[in-house]
Amino acid sequence: MSELTAQNWEQRYQDQKTGWDLGRSAPPFEALVRQENAPKRGSMAVLGSGYGHDAILFAKNGFDVIGFDYAPSAIAKSNELAKGLNLQFIEKDIFELTTEFSGTFDYVLEHTCFCAIDPNLRAKYVEVVSTILKPKGELIALFWAHLRQGGPPFGSNVQDLKQLFEKHFEIISFEKATNSIPVRQNEEYLARMKKKSELI
């Protein structure tokens, strides 16, 4: 789909048509890092990191974070917002991460990236996440599981999400977020999934 090209996403940033951006980190992530069972510090990849708000949140909480996005304007804004913090943002297509970053990260963070990719690429997305994680690495995801006609951009449901990820991941938790922003109430699910061991 032409509207999903890197050039078109870059144009959206230049035109400031960034309705997915909250202007802050996601409230369910903010609550997660304060909980007793918060993920322990480690290396983290943030896929489709946008303006970097979620990446910055985890960096401020002691994680070693790299954000990936293929829109230059998003990377530039991220670096501006992250000045003085120990994290980096790399301009790269997430589907090109598997060779350079195979087995690199303790965590992958997902928020509004999955719902923005062509549904035909979803299985490949799961493989990317699994590949760049270390053995027993964890996916932390805030899925926007809406079924709205017309987006943004692609809907999903809980059953399909679980089926898609279960091939490569053990689902630790998958719960409806209770503190989403108003326009996403009852549409967001906070999930934690552990990468399954490779079959021998």
C-alpha positions in Angstrom: 0.0 0.0 0.0 1.5 3.3 -1.1 0.2 5.1 2.0 2.4 2.9 4.2 5.7 3.8 2.6 8.5 5.5 4.6 8.1 8.6 2.4 4.4 8.9 3.3 5.0 8.4 7.0 7.7 11.1 6.8 5.2 13.4 5.1 2.8 12.9 7.9 5.4 14.0 10.4 6.3 17.0 8.3 2.6 17.9 8.0 2.1 17.3 11.8 -0.6 14.8 11.0 0.4 12.6 14.0 -2.8 11.7 15.6 -1.3 8.6 17.2 1.2 10.7 19.2 0.0 11.4 22.7 2.6 14.1 23.4 3.7 12.0 26.4 4.5 8.4 27.3 1.5 6.0 27.4 -0.2 6.0 30.8 -0.3 2.2 31.0 3.5 2.2 30.6 3.9 4.9 33.2 1.9 2.8 35.7 3.8 -0.4 34.7 7.3 1.0 35.6 5.9 2.0 39.1 4.5 -1.4 39.9 6.1 -4.0 42.2 6.3 -6.5 39.3 7.7 -3.9 37.0 10.2 -5.3 34.4 13.8 -5.3 35.7 16.2 -3.0 34.0 17.8 -4.3 30.8 18.3 -3.5 27.1 15.2 -2.5 25.1 14.2 -1.9 21.5 11.3 0.4 20.9 9.8 -0.3 17.4 8.3 2.5 15.4 9.4 4.8 18.2 7.9 8.0 16.8 8.7 11.1 18.8 10.3 8.8 21.5 8.1 9.5 24.5 7.9 5.8 25.5 11.6 5.2 24.9 12.4 8.3 27.1 10.2 6.9 29.9 12.0 3.6 30.0 15.4 5.3 29.7 14.6 7.5 32.7 13.8 4.3 34.6 17.2 2.8 34.0 16.7 0.8 30.8 19.3 0.8 28.0 17.1 1.9 25.1 17.3 2.2 21.3 14.3 3.6 19.4 13.8 2.6 15.8 11.8 4.6 13.2 12.2 5.2 9.5 10.9 8.7 9.4 13.8 11.2 9.7 11.6 13.9 11.2 10.6 11.5 14.0 14.2 10.7 14.7 15.2 14.3 14.8 12.4 15.2 17.2 13.2 12.2 19.4 16.9 13.3 19.7 15.8 16.8 20.6 13.5 15.6 23.4 16.1 13.1 24.7 19.0 15.5 25.1 21.0 14.7 28.1 19.6 11.1 28.4 21.5 7.9 27.8 19.5 6.5 24.9 19.7 6.6 21.1 17.4 6.7 18.1 18.2 5.0 14.8 16.6 5.7 11.5 15.8 2.2 10.2 13.0 0.0 8.9 12.1 -2.4 11.6 11.9 -5.2 9.1 15.6 -4.8 8.5 16.7 -5.3 12.2 17.0 -9.1 12.2 20.6 -9.4 10.9 22.3 -6.6 12.8 20.3 -6.9 16.0 19.6 -10.7 16.3 19.5 -11.8 19.9 20.4 -8.3 21.2 17.6 -7.1 23.5 16.1 -8.1 26.8 12.9 -6.3 25.9 11.0 -5.1 22.9 8.4 -2.3 23.4 5.4 -2.1 21.2 3.0 0.9 21.0 1.0 2.0 17.9 3.5 0.3 15.6 1.7 -3.0 15.1 -1.6 -1.3 14.2 0.2 0.8 11.6 1.7 -2.0 9.5 0.1 -3.8 6.6 -1.8 -6.8 8.1 0.0 -9.0 5.6 3.2 -8.2 7.4 2.0 -9.1 10.9 3.5 -12.6 11.0 6.8 -11.1 9.9 6.6 -8.5 12.6 6.2 -11.3 15.2 9.3 -13.0 13.8 11.3 -9.7 13.9 10.4 -9.3 17.6 11.3 -12.8 18.4 14.6 -12.7 16.5 16.0 -9.5 18.0 15.2 -10.6 21.6 17.6 -12.6 23.6 16.6 -16.1 24.8 13.7 -15.7 27.2 13.5 -12.0 26.3 10.2 -10.2 26.8 7.8 -8.3 24.6 6.0 -5.5 26.4 3.1 -4.3 24.2 0.3 -1.8 24.5 -2.0 -3.0 21.7 -4.6 -0.7 20.2 -7.1 -3.4 19.5 -9.8 -1.3 17.9 -12.2 -2.5 15.1 -13.0 0.9 13.7 -13.7 1.2 10.0 -11.0 3.3 8.4 -8.4 2.9 11.1 -6.1 4.1 12.5 -4.9 2.4 10.3 -5.6 -1.3 10.9 -7.8 -3.0 13.5 -7.4 -6.2 15.4 -9.0 -8.2 18.2 -7.6 -10.0 21.3 -8.2 -13.5 20.0 -6.3 -12.8 16.7 -3.5 -11.1 18.6 -3.0 -14.0 20.9 -3.1 -16.6 18.1 -0.5 -14.6 16.1 2.0 -14.3 18.9 1.6 -17.7 20.6 3.8 -19.4 18.0 6.9 -17.6 19.3 5.8 -16.4 22.8 4.4 -17.5 26.1 1.7 -15.0 27.1 2.4 -13.9 30.7 -0.4 -11.4 30.9 -2.9 -9.8 28.5 -5.2 -7.4 30.2 -7.4 -4.5 29.2 -5.7 -1.2 30.2 -7.6 0.7 32.9 -5.9 4.0 32.4 -5.9 4.7 28.7 -6.4 8.2 27.4 -10.2 8.9 26.9 -10.4 8.3 23.1 -8.8 4.8 23.5 -10.7 3.7 26.6 -11.6 -0.1 26.3 -9.5 -0.4 23.2 -6.0 -0.9 24.6 -4.5 -4.1 26.0 -1.3 -4.2 28.0 0.5 -7.5 27.3 3.7 -9.1 28.5 5.0 -12.1 26.6 8.2 -14.2 27.0 10.1 -15.5 24.0 9.8 -19.3 23.8 12.9 -21.4 23.8 14.1 -22.5 20.4 13.0 -26.0 19.4 15.9 -28.5 19.4 
